[in-house]
Amino acid sequence: MNLSLFSGLILIFMGMFRLGFITFYFSESFFSGFTSGAAVHIATSQMPALLGIHVKRYSGAFKIVYTYKDIFKNITSVNLATLVISIICIIILCVVKECINERFKHKLKIPIPTELIIVIVATLVSFLSNLKEVFDVDVVGTIPNTIPAPVLPDMTDVPLYLGDCFVVAILIFSNTIAMAKICAKKHNYELNDNQEIYAYGICNFASSFFKCFPSAVAPPRSMILSSMNAKTTISGLFSALLMLLVIVAISELFYSLPKAALASIILVALKGLFVQMSDARRYWMINKYDFIIWLCTITSVVFIDIDFGLGIGLAVSLLTIVFQSQRASALRLMKYNSNFRNIRGIKKLFSLSPIKIFVYKSSIFFANAEIFRKKLYSSTVNPRKFMKLLNKKYENTPTEGGNDSAPKRTGLPLQKISTVTTENGLNNNNQPDSVFSSVSFEESSSSNHLYSNQADFDAGNFLNKESVFVGLPPPEHVLSLTSIDTLDSLDTVDSGFDEISNPKQLLAEYKRTRVIILDMACVNYIDASGTNLLVHVHKEYSKLGIRLLLSGLSERVHVTMKHSAAFDVIPKDDVFPDLADAMAFAEELVVQPSEPAQTTPTRSVSFTDEEAVEESYVVHL
């Protein structure tokens, strides 16, 4: 009765605070693992009655382990008569259910009530054979034939079972909602989760004063009533009258009913939950996260306890959400034959385009912001490594007459790479000793060469060409390609370019990037950490003269970035409604003439202390 009382109170409070949404976090794999684990506990509790032995009842963690330990210790004390009754009842129940009711369910108007037949026959056999006295078979005994008067529940030792009450309340609500959704879909009506919580909360709270067990949905009876188009709770009146008749007038007839028969009925009723364990293979094939949830839930429920298993299963479910957000898909696209293709899917095509497209298929928030940054840098250009390289070159550059001899940019609209690395990693002179000794910029008086090579670029035939034109000249902060002599000039190679096998081609790609398009069409949420990250990524690329464009921002993301003052740093002209618009703008940037640099940079491109701060709270510290 106390379980009913506190389970009802918990459900009522859940309804008051509109907590019906919590069932959204209960995955199918969690329910499968939890119910299958609970079935193991229920079956274990029936084992002593099936075998005719007596063992100590345990509670708390690892109780199922201690229970089976006692069962095996007393296995030599099995009552053979009880065991025979159990085997016969189980065989009859399985044969009738599977071979008759299930096989001929379309021909039978009502299924054969096997459980009722078993109860009646077992009671008659036990009474006529006097099984209790002759074979020492445990029977049900005296059943009270009066309705108990309402009493106040006993409040002692409440902390010992309060956790169980919470588990019972969650199971009542979740199983009820699962069945209610089926009926709502079948009969085309809307389901109010909070109303269901209130209904079962009040029902359990009121029945607790009459020493009732916690009440929940009965799937078989619900489906029968649904098939009969029952509309109101009056449909339960017949069941209530029948139960009242059993309690008042018929209860004495079940005195000789063997407990083994009841235990057999319960065990066979759990067959579906045991068969449900085979879902493990399906979850493994569908999604490894589902399998992990199922495995952790059923293992903790079986070997620890039901309430612990519920908490562990929910915790693992929530953790998988976090892990999936941190392992979101990130890929780099390129424009290929008027379409956007994943660069990894184009095996022999190495993009000479100065435009890089990065797609991130997840929200950007505090938990995965740094992961987003790493994937962006590894898939496009890592500005931090590049700035480190630039600072080393400036430190090692000799000066004459107080002026740095850093190379200057030309002001021409196009530059021509007269020699590029071939597929074999050799330059035109078959000299593999240096990457950039074979790469030089030459002046070009017109942009016609760019378009003459476009067909070769689209066809993927440019790798063996001797000349390739790149429309956008290097920004003023970037050293010319001819100023870097060897591969050792770069400390490490980004792993994000592992689809490019030749390191010489890799460095050429690394230096060639002029525009990065960040496609955020799949980003439906961003928080303060995410907006701060975008702002500082924009600053880092700006330091290198790389233009960062944003495309596909949802209204929610746009509003968040606006309120966080991100557009004070990121120009709104660099934000586009979709990827096609951003690509068109980027292509114009690449081919348009650029103004010559007024002065050659002679200072480091590092950030100041104020510029390096990404989180505002650090300033207050």
N, C-alpha and C positions, 0 to 999 in steps of 0.2 A: 504493500500500500504506500509505503514511503517513496518507492521508486515512481509510482504513478503520480504522487503529489508533486515531487520536485521536477519530474520530467514535464508535467503540465505547467508548472510555474516557469520553467525555462522556455517552453514554447510560447507562453503568453508574453513574456518579456521580449522574445524575439519578434513577435508580431507587433508589439508596441514600438519597437525601434526599427521596424521595417527591414528586418534582416533576412528576408526571403531570398535575396540575391546570393547568399553564401553558397547555395547549391550550385551556382554557376562554376564554382571552383572545384567541384567534385567531378573528376573525369570518369569516363567509362572504365578505364583501366583501374582506377582507384576503387570504384564500387565492386568491380569484379574480384579484385584481390581481397577486399575487405569482407565481402559476403562469403567468399570461398573459405577464408580463414575463420570466419565465425561459424561456418558449417562444420569445420573440424572440431571446434570447441563443443558444439552441440552434440555431434556424434560421440565425442569422448565422454560427455556427461551421461550418455545412454549405454555405454559399454558395460558398466557393472550390472545394469538391469538385463542386458542381453545375455551376459555370461552367468548370472546368478551369483555374483560375488559381492562382497562389501569392502569398499576402500574409503579411506579418509578423503573428505572434500577439502580442496585447497583453494586459496584465493590469492590474488596478487600476481606479480611477475613470475613467469616460468611455471605456472600452476599446471599446465598441460604436461610438462615434462615430469613433474612429481606424480601426477595422476597415473601416467602410463608406467612409471617406475613401480608404483604400488600394484597396478594391474598385473604386471609380469611377475611380481613377487607372489601374488595370490592365484596365479594361473592354474596351479594344481588343485585349487579348491572350486573349480568350475562345477556348477550344478548341471548335470547332463540333461535332465528333463527340461530345464529352462533353456538350455542351448538348442535342444531339438525344437521346442516351441518357436524360438526365434528364427531358426533356419526355415521351418515350414512357412511361417508368416511372411518372411522376406521373399521366398520363392513365389508364393501365391500373389503377393502384391506386385511383384515385378512382371510376372507372366500376364496377369490381367491388365495391368496398366499399359505395357508395351505391346503385347500381342493382340489384345482385344480392343481396349478403349482407344488406343492411338491408331491402330491399323484400320479400325472400322468406325472411326469417329464421325464420318460423313453419313453413315447408315444408321447409327444409333441416335435416337432422339435425346437421350440423356446418357452420360457415361455410367458404367456399372459402379455403384458405391462400394468399392472394395474395402475401404477402411471400416465402414459400418458393418459389413458382413463379417470381417475379421473380428471385430469387437464382440458381435453377438455370438458367433461360433466359439471363439476362445472362452467367453464367459460360460457358455453352456457346457463345454468340455471340462473346464476347470471345476464347475459346480458338480457335475455328474460323476467325475472321476476323483473328486476330493484331492486335487493336486496339492493344495497347501499342506494337508496333514500327511499325505502318503509320500510325496516327493519333495517336500519343503520348498515349493515354488512360491515366490513372493507374489502377492496379489494386492490389488488396490486397497481393499478394506473398506472401512466405513466412510461414506461421503455425506457431509452435512446436507440435510434436505430442507433447510430454511435459509431465507435471505437474511444476511447479517444486518443488524441495526447499525446506523451510521455512528462512527466513533472518530475521535480526533487521532490523527497519526502520532506514533511515538517518535519524538524528536531526538532520542538518544543515539549516539554514534553516527550522526549525520555525515561528518567528514569522511567516514570510511567508505561510503557509497555515493558521495556527491559526484565524483568523477564518472561513475557508472550511469548516474542519472543524465549527465550531459551526453554521454554516448547514446543512451536510449533515446533521448530527445532528438538528436541528429538523425538517428536511424529512422525514427517514426516519421519525421518530416521529409527526409530525402526519399524514402521508399514510397511515401504517400504521393509526393509530387511526381515521381517517376510514373506511377500508375495513373495519376490524374491527367498527366500530359497525353497519355495514350487515349484516354476517354475523351479528352477535349478535342484532340485531332479527329477522332472517329465521329463525334457528334457536332463538330464545327462550333465550338464556343470558346470564349477567352477564359484563361485560368488566372485567378488572383492568388499568388503565392502566399501573401500575408493573411488572406482570409482563411486559407487552409491551416496556417499555423495557429491562428486563433481558435479554430474549430477543434483541432486535436488537443490544444492546450487546455481549453475549458473542459473537454470530455475527460481527459486524464485527471485533471484537478478535481472534478466533481466525483468521479468514480473512486478516487483514492479513499474517500470517507466510508466506502462500502467494502474495503479490503479487496479491491479489484487489481488485477495485473495491468500494466501499461497497455493501452489499446493502440493499434495501428491498422494499416490497410491489410485486407485479405485479398491478394490478387485473384485466386480462383473465383471467390464469390463476387468480386468486383466485375470480372469479365463476364460471368454468367448474367449478372444484372444488366451489364452494358448490352449484351446480346439480346436481352429481353426488352430493351428500350426503357428501362426504369428511369424515372425522371426525378423523383423526390426521395427523401429519407423514409417515407412511409413504406418503401419497399423492404426496409429492415424490420418491419413490425412482425412479419411471420417468423423470421429467425429469432427474434427476441421472445416471442410466445413459445416457440419450441424449446429454447434454452430454459425458460421458466418452468415448462412442463418437466424437463429432465431433472432440474434441481429439486422440485417439490415432490414429484410422484415417482420418477423412474430411477432416481439415484441409488436406491437400495438394491436394485437388480444388478448393479455393477460391482458388488462386493467381491465376487470371485474372479473378476477380470485379472488375468496375469499381467504383471508389469512388463514382461518380455514382449507381449503383443503390442502394447502401447509404444515401447521402445522401437520395435520393428517398424511400426507405422511412421514414427518420427524419422528413423534412419532412411527409409525409402523416400520419404518426402524431401530429403536433402540431396537426392540423386542429381537433380539439375544443377545444384551448386557445386557438386564434385565434378560433374562433366564440364562445368564452366572453367575448370582449371586448364583445360586444353586450349583456352584462349591465349595462353602464354605464347604459343608459337605464332599465332596470328598477330599479336602485339609486336613480337620481334620482327616480323616481316613488314608490318605497317610502319612502325616508328619505334626506334630504340628507346626514346624517352618514355613512351607508354609502357614498354616492357620493364623498364627500371622502376616506374611507379608501381606496377603490378607486383613485381618481385619484392620490393621493399615493404609494401603494405601487407602482403600475405605472410611474408616471413616474420615480420614483427608481430602481427596478430596471432599467429600460431605459436611462436616460441616465446613471446613475452606475455602479452595479454591484449584483450580487445581494445581497452581504452588507450593503452600505449600505442597499439597499432594504428588507431584512428589518428592520433596526433602525428605519428611518424609518417603515415601515408600522406596526410595533408601537407606536412612540412616538405616532403620530397616533391609533391606536386607543385608547390610554390617555387621551390628551388629550380625545378626544370624550366619554369617560366623565365626565371632570371638567366639560366644558362642559355636558353634558346635566344633570348634577346642579345646576349653577348656573343653568340655564334651566328649572328645574322649573315646572310649572303651578301657579299660585296664583290663587285666585278667591274672590269674596265671594258668599255665599249669603243668601237670605232665605226665610222661611216664607211660602208662597203656596198657598192652598187646601189646607192640610194636607200640603203637600209642600215640600221644600227645592229652590229653583230658583236657578240662576246669575243674579245681578242683571243681567248684561249681556244675557241672553236675553229679558228683559222690557222691551221697548223703551220703553213709555210709563208704566211704573210706577216711581214714586219712593218708596222706603220711608220711612215716617214712624216705623217701629219703632225704639225705642231699643236694640234688640238687633242686633248685627252678628255674622255668622258668617264666619270666615276659614278656608279649606282650603288646605293646602300639600302638594303631591303629590311629596314627595321626602324623603330623610333630611336631618337638620340636623347639619352638622359644620363644622369649621373653614373649609372651602373655600367654603361657601355660607351661613354664618351671617348675615353682614351683608346678603346678598341677601335672605334670609328676612325680616330686620328691615325692609328698605326696602319690600318688597312688602306686608308686614303694615301698615306705617304708611300707605302710599299707598292701600291698599284700605279702611282703616277710619279711624283717627284718628292723626295724627302728634303724640304728646304733647310732643315737643321744641318744635315750632313753637307749639303751644298754650301751653306754659309761658312761652315767650318773649313771647307776646302778653300773658299775664297779668302778667308782671313789668313790661312797659311800662305797662300800665294802672295797676298799683300805684304805679309811680314818678310817674305823671302825675296821680294822684288827690289833690286838695287835702284837707287835714285841718282839722278844727275842734275846738279845745279838746283837742288831743292825741289825739283819737280819729279813726281813719280813717273816711271816709264811704263805704267800700265797701258795696255793696248787700248786704242780708242775705237769707237764705233764709227762706221760710215753712215752717211745719211741717205743712202740709196734705198729705194723702195724694195728691191729684191736682192737677195744674195744667192750665189750659186756655190754649191758644194761640188767642186770640180773632181774630187776623188772620194769615193765612198768604199767602205769595206764590203767585200763580196760575201756570198754565202759561206765560203770556205774560211772566212776570217782573215783573208790576205788583201793587201791593197793592190793597186793596179800594177805595181812593180814586184808583186809577190814577196813583199818584205813584211814579216809579221812582227817586227821588233817594236813598233810604236803604233799607238792608236791614232793619235791626232797629228803625227807627223805626216800622215797621208790624207789629212783633211784640211782644206783651206777654203777661205771665202774669196770669191772673185766678184767684181762688179758686173752688174747687168743693167743694161740701159732700158729695158722694157720688161713687162710682165708676161709677154707672149709665151716665153719658155715654160712658165708655170702651167699654163693650160695645155701646152703641147705634150707635157709629160703626164697629164691627168689620166689619159687612157691607159698608159702603162701602169700608173699607180693603182687604178681600179682593178686592173687585171692581175696585179701582184707580180708584174715582170720587172719591177724597178731594182731588184736586188743586184742584178748584173749590169745595171746601167752605170755609165761613167760619170754622168752628171745628173744631179737632182736639184731642183730649185725650191727653196723654202721662202715663203713670202714675208715672214716677219723677222727682222734682224734682231740680234741679241740685245737685250735691255742693257742699260748703262751699268748696272751692277755686275753683270756677268762677264767673266773673262772670255776672250775669244778662244775658239777651239784650238787654234794653233799655239796658244800659250801653255797648254798642258801637254807634256811630252810623253809621259808613260802611264801605264795602268796603275802604277804605285801611287799616283797623285791622289787617288781616292782610297780612303781607308777600307771601306767595305762596299759590297755590292748588295743592293736591295733584293731581298728574297722574293718580293712581289713580281719581279720580272723573270721568274724562273721559266716562263714560256719562251724567252729569248735565250738561246743556248750560247751564242757568241758574245763574250764580254765586250768586244770592240763595238759591236752593234748596240749593246746595252748602254755604253757610255755615250754613244752618239744620240740615242733616244733620251738619255738622262739630260743632255744639254740642249736638246732641241725643243723641249716643251715651252710653249708660249701662252697657251690658254688652257685652263682646266674647267670643265663644265661639271658641276656637282648636281646630278639629277636626284631631286628629293621627292619625286612623285610617290615613292613608297614610304616616306616618312610621315606618319600621321600624328606624331606627338614629339615635342621637344621641350626641355625644361631649361632652367637658368644655366646649368652646367653646359648643356648642349649649345645654347646661343653664345655663351662665352667662348666655347671652343671654336665655333664658326668664325667669330670675330678675330680671334688670334691666328687661326689658320689663314684667314684673308690677309692679315698683317704680314705673316711670314712669307707668303707667296708674293705679296707686293714688294717686299724687300728685294726679291730676286727679279722683279719686273714681270712676274707671271700673273696674268689676269685670271681671277677666279669668278666664274659666273654660276648663279644658282637658277635652277629651273624646276618647275612643277611643284612649287610650294602650296600646300593646302591652306585654306583660310585660317585654320587653327594655328598652324605653324607660323603663318605670316603675322597674325595678331600677337603671338608670343614674342616673336623677334622684334616687332614694333614696340611693344611695351618694355622690352629689355634694352631699348636704344641700340640694337644691333645695326640698324640702318643709318645710324650716325657715322659708322665706320664703313659698312658695306653700301656702296651707292645703289640706289634703287634702279638705276639704269642697268645694273648688272643682275637684275632679277627678272626672270622670264616665265611666262605661263606654262610653257612646255619645252621639251627638249629640242624640237625642230626649230623653234624660234631662237633658242640659245645657240644652236649650231649655225644657223644662218648669220647671226650677229658675229659669232666667233670667226667665221670664214671671211667676213668683211674686214675684221680686225687684222687677219693674217695677210690679206693682199693689199690693204691700203698703205699708201706711203707713210713713212714715219719721219718725224722731225729729227735732225741730227742732234746729238748730245752737245750741250753747251760746254760742259767741262767733263773731264775724266775723273771718276771717283778716286779719291786718294785715301779714303778712310775705311775703317772696318764696317762691315754690314751687320754687326751684332746689335742686339736689342739693349736698351738701357734698362736699369732696374725697374723703372716705372712701367716700361713697355712690356717687360717680361712677366708682370703679375697678371695671372689669368683669373684668379678667384678674388673677389672683392674683400672677403673676410680676412685675407692675408694682410691687407693694408692695415686693418684695425689691430691685428696682432702685433 
